[in-house]
């Protein structure tokens, strides 16, 4: 098994000596850097970085690293996150009736491609319960109506807390999360059936077909209170032609949705995504 590592994600106003200060913190405590990347956002004059180092031989115990680094971060006016590679995130998958993204994620999970635990699936329909049973994962049916939305979201939040969930993945969950829900649990990834911001809303493939588009796409993004307008993690497109019917666009779109969602989830779980404003830096 590879040596456990610590990963630091940091953003702060750009200034001289930032790289040296961060690297020296690791060097001074006996750390060995295994990956380092950085980016300067010119319009905002913001410095963003991801740095990963081995914990073997590091002089600070992991429960002291955060406090020690904070003494460096505060004068820099930095926001930062610290993650450890041997702490396995816990993910909840949310679905409605479509199964393609759910099955793809569960296959990847079963194959060891997704470094997480998936203890539960939540759905507003009973349709996909058999898939949860097939993978021996708890399934919770929580129907949503306009009248019961607040009450049912409270149940969902309680389940996330009960199962110590770190991330929610909307694997074609066809309900809009309320601003109150997002405020209480902001770590949510969604897959959108188009190359955002085009064709937002219902029947996107029919509308794309009517417009005679030559590419269709999929977008994996974080969920915010602004519908389908959260920071984008991953996107991809595929070419289509005049010979393609709506059914062909749907088939190709589902293929894209599978792979784009899987990439977005993997990048998040590997702590490679740093959000600033409504944008992201993805340290691939």
C-alpha positions in Angstrom: 0.0 0.0 0.0 1.3 3.4 -0.9 2.4 5.8 1.8 -0.5 8.0 3.1 -0.4 11.6 2.0 -1.7 14.9 3.0 -3.2 17.3 0.4 -3.5 21.0 0.9 -5.8 23.1 -1.3 -5.3 26.8 -0.9 -6.4 30.1 -2.4 -5.3 33.6 -1.4 -4.5 37.0 -2.8 -1.3 36.7 -5.0 1.9 38.0 -3.6 5.6 37.3 -3.7 7.0 34.2 -2.0 3.8 32.2 -1.7 5.2 29.0 -3.2 8.3 29.2 -1.0 6.3 29.8 2.2 4.0 26.8 1.6 6.9 24.5 0.5 9.0 25.6 3.4 6.3 24.6 5.8 6.4 21.1 4.5 10.2 21.0 4.2 10.7 22.4 7.7 8.6 19.6 9.1 10.4 16.8 7.2 7.8 16.3 4.5 8.4 15.0 1.0 6.3 16.6 -1.7 4.9 14.2 -4.3 2.7 16.5 -6.3 2.5 20.3 -6.6 0.5 22.5 -8.9 -0.5 26.1 -9.0 -2.5 28.7 -10.9 -2.8 32.5 -10.9 -6.1 33.9 -11.8 -5.2 37.2 -13.5 -8.6 39.1 -13.3 -8.9 38.4 -9.5 -5.2 38.4 -8.8 -5.8 35.2 -6.9 -3.2 32.4 -6.2 -4.5 28.9 -6.2 -2.5 25.8 -5.4 -2.7 22.1 -4.7 0.2 20.4 -2.9 0.5 16.8 -1.7 3.1 15.3 0.5 3.9 12.0 2.2 3.0 11.6 5.9 5.7 9.0 6.6 8.5 10.9 8.2 6.5 14.1 8.6 7.2 15.6 12.0 3.8 16.9 12.8 0.9 14.5 13.8 -2.0 14.8 11.4 -4.3 16.4 14.1 -1.7 19.2 14.5 -1.0 20.0 10.9 -4.1 22.2 10.4 -3.4 24.4 13.4 0.3 24.7 12.4 -0.5 25.7 8.9 -3.2 28.1 10.0 -0.6 30.3 11.6 0.9 30.7 8.1 -2.4 31.0 6.3 -4.0 33.8 8.3 -1.4 36.5 7.4 -1.9 35.5 3.8 -5.7 35.9 4.0 -5.9 32.4 2.7 -8.8 29.9 2.5 -7.6 26.3 2.6 -8.6 22.7 3.0 -6.6 19.8 4.3 -7.3 16.2 3.3 -5.7 12.8 4.0 -5.5 10.0 1.4 -6.3 7.2 3.8 -9.5 8.9 5.0 -12.2 7.4 2.8 -15.1 9.8 1.9 -18.7 8.6 2.3 -21.0 9.3 -0.7 -24.8 9.2 -1.1 -26.2 8.6 -4.6 -29.5 10.3 -5.4 -31.7 9.1 -8.3 -35.2 9.2 -9.7 -36.1 6.8 -12.5 -33.2 6.7 -15.0 -30.6 4.1 -14.1 -27.6 4.8 -16.5 -25.6 7.1 -14.2 -26.4 5.1 -11.1 -25.3 1.8 -12.7 -22.1 3.3 -14.1 -21.1 4.7 -10.7 -21.9 1.5 -8.9 -19.9 -0.6 -11.4 -16.9 1.7 -11.0 -17.3 1.6 -7.2 -17.4 -2.2 -7.4 -14.3 -2.3 -9.6 -12.4 0.0 -7.2 -12.3 3.0 -9.5 -14.0 5.3 -7.0 -12.2 5.7 -3.7 -15.2 6.1 -1.5 -17.8 4.3 0.5 -21.4 4.3 -0.8 -23.7 3.4 2.2 -27.0 4.6 0.8 -29.1 5.5 -2.2 -32.0 8.0 -1.9 -34.7 8.3 -4.5 -38.1 10.0 -4.9 -39.3 6.9 -6.7 -39.3 3.1 -6.0 -38.1 2.3 -9.5 -34.5 1.6 -8.8 -34.7 -0.2 -5.5 -33.7 -3.5 -7.1 -30.4 -2.0 -8.2 -29.6 -1.0 -4.6 -30.5 -4.4 -3.4 -28.2 -6.0 -6.1 -25.3 -4.0 -4.8 -26.3 -4.5 -1.1 -26.7 -0.8 -0.5 -29.5 0.7 1.7 -32.3 2.3 -0.4 -34.5 5.1 1.0 -37.7 6.1 -0.9 -38.5 9.7 -0.1 -41.2 11.0 -2.4 -41.3 14.8 -3.0 -44.3 17.0 -3.6 -44.5 20.8 -3.4 -46.4 20.5 -0.2 -44.0 18.1 1.5 -40.7 19.3 0.1 -39.5 21.0 3.3 -40.5 18.0 5.5 -38.9 15.5 3.1 -35.7 17.4 2.7 -35.4 17.4 6.5 -35.6 13.6 6.4 -32.9 13.6 3.7 -30.6 15.8 5.8 -31.1 13.6 8.8 -30.1 10.5 6.7 -26.9 12.3 5.5 -26.0 13.1 9.1 -26.9 9.6 10.3 -24.6 8.0 7.7 -21.8 10.6 8.0 -22.1 11.5 4.4 -19.4 13.8 2.9 -20.7 14.1 -0.7 -24.1 13.8 -2.4 -24.1 12.9 -6.1 -27.2 13.6 -8.1 -27.1 10.7 -10.5 -30.1 11.9 -12.5 -32.2 13.0 -9.5 -35.0 15.0 -11.1 -35.8 17.3 -8.3 -34.5 20.8 -7.5 -32.9 21.1 -4.1 -34.0 24.1 -2.1 -31.7 26.9 -1.1 -32.2 25.9 2.5 -31.0 22.4 1.8 -27.9 23.7 -0.1 -27.0 26.0 2.7 -27.1 23.1 5.2 -25.3 20.6 2.9 -23.4 22.4 0.1 -21.3 19.4 -1.1 -23.4 18.2 -4.0 -22.4 17.3 -7.5 -25.0 17.1 -10.4 -24.8 15.9 -14.0 -26.6 18.1 -16.6 -27.8 16.8 -19.9 -26.2 19.5 -22.0 -23.1 21.6 -22.6 -24.1 24.3 -20.1 -25.5 26.9 -20.4 -27.2 25.7 -23.6 -30.6 23.9 -23.5 -31.4 24.3 -19.8 -34.6 22.8 -18.7 -36.9 20.1 -20.0 -36.6 18.0 -23.2 -33.1 19.2 -24.1 -32.5 16.6 -26.8 -35.7 17.4 -28.6 -34.8 21.1 -28.5 -31.3 20.3 -29.7 -32.7 18.2 -32.5 -35.0 21.0 -33.5 -32.1 23.3 -33.7 -30.0 21.0 -35.8 -27.0 21.0 -33.5 -23.8 19.4 -34.5 -22.5 18.6 -31.0 -24.2 17.6 -27.8 -22.6 17.6 -24.4 -22.8 16.9 -20.7 -21.7 19.0 -17.7 -20.7 17.9 -14.2 -21.0 20.7 -11.7 -21.5 21.6 -8.1 -25.0 22.5 -7.1 -25.9 26.0 -5.9 -29.1 27.8 -5.2 -28.9 29.1 -8.8 -30.4 26.3 -10.9 -27.8 24.6 -13.2 -25.4 27.5 -12.7 -22.9 26.1 -10.1 -19.2 25.9 -10.6 -18.3 23.5 -13.4 -16.0 20.5 -12.7 -16.0 18.5 -16.0 -17.6 18.7 -19.5 -17.4 16.8 -22.7 -19.1 16.8 -26.1 -19.7 14.3 -29.0 -20.4 15.1 -32.6 -23.9 14.4 -34.1 -25.1 14.7 -37.6 -28.3 15.3 -39.6 -28.7 11.5 -39.7 -29.2 11.3 -36.0 -32.7 11.1 -34.6 -33.8 12.2 -31.2 -33.3 8.6 -29.9 -29.7 8.7 -31.2 -29.1 12.0 -29.4 -30.5 10.5 -26.2 -28.3 7.4 -26.4 -25.2 9.5 -27.1 -26.1 11.9 -24.4 -26.5 9.1 -21.8 -23.0 7.8 -22.7 -21.6 11.3 -22.1 -23.5 11.7 -18.8 -22.0 8.5 -17.5 -18.4 9.4 -18.2 -18.6 13.1 -17.3 -20.3 12.4 -14.0 -17.7 9.7 -13.1 -14.8 12.0 -13.9 -16.3 14.8 -11.9 -16.9 12.6 -8.9 -13.4 11.1 -9.2 -11.8 14.6 -9.4 -13.6 15.7 -6.3 -12.8 12.6 -4.3 -9.1 13.0 -5.3 -9.2 16.6 -3.9 -8.3 18.1 -7.3 -11.0 20.7 -7.5 -10.7 24.2 -6.0 -13.7 26.4 -6.2 -13.4 30.2 -6.2 -16.4 32.4 -6.9 -18.4 30.5 -9.5 -15.4 29.0 -11.2 -13.1 26.1 -10.5 -9.5 25.2 -11.0 -9.1 21.4 -11.6 -5.6 20.2 -10.8 -5.6 17.1 -13.0 
